[in-house]
Amino acid sequence: MLLWELGQVEIGVGTLVGTNGGIDGPVAQSIHSVKQWIKQTQPHILGDETPWVVKGVKQWLWIFTNSDFP
């Protein structure tokens, strides 16, 4: 959906599955490390994803916070 919104680019499901499979191995350890760090040191982290339209294109803002942030 994002690529379609950015430039009407169509990508097949098989391409997405193949791409995800190709990056799964190289980033798996980093993802595992981040998950462990969150569980051990950030028990109350909160996330939000907010959409809005900029010049006719949907944009997204992701934010993560916890009680340590003012």
Secondary structure by P-SEA (a helix, b strand, c coil): ccccccccccccaaaaaaaaaaacccaaaaaaaaaaaaaccccbbbbbbbbbbcccbbbbbbbbbccccc
